[in-house]
């Protein structure tokens, strides 16, 4: 048996659902459990509806209407007209119940977690019913089963904990008897022993699928989504990122906890204990291999499997002489955070015990600051500990890989690569498992840091050079021609990929972060904006690219006087302008000193 889960975008509309049908039809399997999310965006809409209704905002009716329209439209586009009426009337009756529940919240101006779960469950209930009916109408041997009768939980509404014993019993009893080739069940929803609807947390359909896969000892769990697997880094930030063909459960867990949104992190646990592989596939590019998550039996494999990032991080640092050798300080620090439900993402403590530093989410920063200061009121008043230091707008980047432990020098390489590119590291953490090396950096450096590290660890050492050229006279224009002519050679032999990002003469300047097309740079430059060396410099800084190089092909003394500014930001300077290096000896030696320092 295989369990296939399709996420919200995969079932967003009739056209996508037909794509899902094709995938299932092409599967050579006798027993398939299909777990589906709500039609894309419906869960958010349901949550907004209940918020508006409980705030007595009449507009909740508009979002109910939108929910109704989306489902009716999907049915009309999927189901042959002669079969529509029974399905429409069932869906309309469900929508009426939803209306009544929302009206209840409106009238009493209140929402409880229990009512929210009841309302939000309609997203998955409706999508799974419609999809199953569509399969039946297309002649497939398919049936619908309400997962609230299978997955049993406690009553923590909003994020209920699964009662595995009863869930496993229910699933086995049902699936061992069913004669249908395909069973479609709603993801995300479950129920308590008393039969009240619960949900498994946002993104929880993945988890539903994993729970069922584990209960029935499925041969494979497939997660169908809108990307082709887990990537070596976030592909929206790193263009060169690639899907990882195979990864261990532990690596996948690290990557999904650290920002890769492909998989809801708790999903791995239920299948891990039974060694059921998870295959992540793209509904919109089913021919692509995707990522297989399975047991790691490849101790010799790639050391760094992926680089992940978490944004919106705040560091809280507690320091002071009163901490040294005093047991219990960290216990109290963590206790205040945990009592308020603040999750700690990263921890570091220097061996001097003079400071402890934790990373939390930006949204928790203000409350954490006041609680920690209150908890240590006495120590702060007596100068034993300083008020907690709060630094926001940070991010974590992490190298992840099971086999990192058998390689030395990886953290050295990571930090020197970042250092060379002027990325300041605020804190470092490495788990004893050595599966993850994390660094806290400025949020604005994330793009540069990820690209630099990706280049270093994944791109066969082809280095991208981001070049800013000033001056396009005789020497300048020949220089551009040379880059153009030698591009292939540089890539093949020297493993360099130069791109001219900025270009200026004394009249105009142009920028293109993807590289200025060098065949017609002169026409483009003629149409550029007014040249301004301060704006040029500021653009180099704000682009914040790795391996940035300023090339001065002018003969201007004013430009030569700006080299120090570039060097101080770890931007290399290359020049044929003789002024800087052949005027005052002091000027020359200062520049040499700076270039050594940075
Ligand atoms: N529909 C739910 C959500 O959007 C669950 C899921 O799709 O995984 O969070």
Boltz pocket constraint, residues with backbone or C-beta under 6 A from the ligand:
constraints:
  - pocket:
      binder: B
      contacts: [[A, 7], [A, 8], [A, 37], [A, 38], [A, 43], [A, 44], [A, 123], [A, 187], [A, 188], [A, 201], [A, 202], [A, 203], [A, 204], [A, 205], [A, 206]]
      max_distance: 6.0
